[in-house]
Amino acid sequence: MLGECFFEEKKFSEAAKEYKIAAVDAREKLIKTKSDLKLGEFQIIKKEFAEAISSFEDAVKYRPDANLKFDARLNLGRALKLAGDFKSATRICSQLLEDVTYQKKHGMVKLEIADCVY
């Protein structure tokens, strides 16, 4: 929660420290997942794309619920795109399109693919 407060106040460095602590020390997988997601968002803001990719991959490994899994995978695709790995980004996003669970969110995914192609 402290990380959330710092993030909302745009104190990203302080927020990142709290998210890193939570991602490592938390016992609950949900807290680890959410911490890795927020840490990845911070890393994208800081243009630390390799680190963001790692954080989003970590978020997926805890087997989050469908919505958090979608967020982690889409953000992973975005981080890959921003790192210049358009092929991997497109692959990740295409996998999201194949999953009917996320059908209502396919518009966002298609925009990411289009940005990779562009």
N, C-alpha and C positions, 0 to 999 in steps of 0.2 A: 504494500500500500504506500510505503514511503516513496518507492520508485515512481508510482503513479502521480503522486503529488508533485515531485520534482519535474516529471515529464510535462504535466499540465502547466507548470510555471515556466516551461521552456528552459529549465536547468538540466540540460541533457547530460552533461558529464556526471552530475550527481545521480541522476536517474539511472544512467548506465551502470554505475557502481552498485547500486541497489539491485538492479536486475541481474547482474552477474552473481552477486551473493545469493539471491533467491534461486537462480538457475542451478547453482551448485549445491546449496544447503537444504533446499526445500525437500520435504519427504513426499509431498503429494505431486503426482505427475501433472495435474492440472496447473498447479502453481509454476512448475518447471516450464511447462509449455508456454504459458502466458508470459513468463519472464523472458524466455528466449525470443518470443515474437516481438515484444517491446524492445528488447536489446537489438534485434535485427532492424527494427524501424529507426532506432537511434543511429545505428551504424550506416544505414542508407543516408540519413541526413548528413552525417559526417563524411560521406563518400568513401566509407570503408567497406567496399563491396565484397571483398573476400571474407571478411569477418561476418558480414550480414548473411552471406551464403551459408556459412557454418552455423550461425545461430538459427536460421530457418530450417536447416537440415536437422539440427538438434530438436527443434520444436516438433518435427514430424515423428521422430523416433520414439516419443513417449506415447504414441498412439492416441492422439486427442480425439475428441468428438468430431463429428462431420464438419461442423462450422469452423472450428479451430484448425482442422486439417486443411480445409480449403484455404483459409487465410495464410497458413504456413506455406502451402504449395504455391499459391499465387504470388506471395511475396518472395519466395525462392525464385520463381520465374522472373520477377521484376529485378531482383538483385543480379541474377545471371545476365539479364539484358543490359543492365547498367554497367556490368563488368565487361561487356562486349562479347559475351558468349551467347550469341543469338540462336545458334543451333540447339544448345541445351535448354535455353529459355523457351523456345518454341516447342520442344519435346515435352517439357513439364506442362506447359499450358495445353497442349494437345491432349495429354492424358486427362486433364481436368475436363475437357470437352467430352471425352468418352464416358465419363461417369454421370449417369442420369441424375444422381443425387444432387448435383450442382446445376441442373438445367436452368433454374431461374437466374443463375449468376453467369451464364455463358456469355452474356454481352461484355462483361468486364474482361473475361478471358480472351475473347475475340479481339478486343482492343489491344491487349498486350501482344497478341500474335501479330496483329497488323503493324504495331510499332516495331516489332522485330524485323518484319519484312521490309518496312520502310527504311 
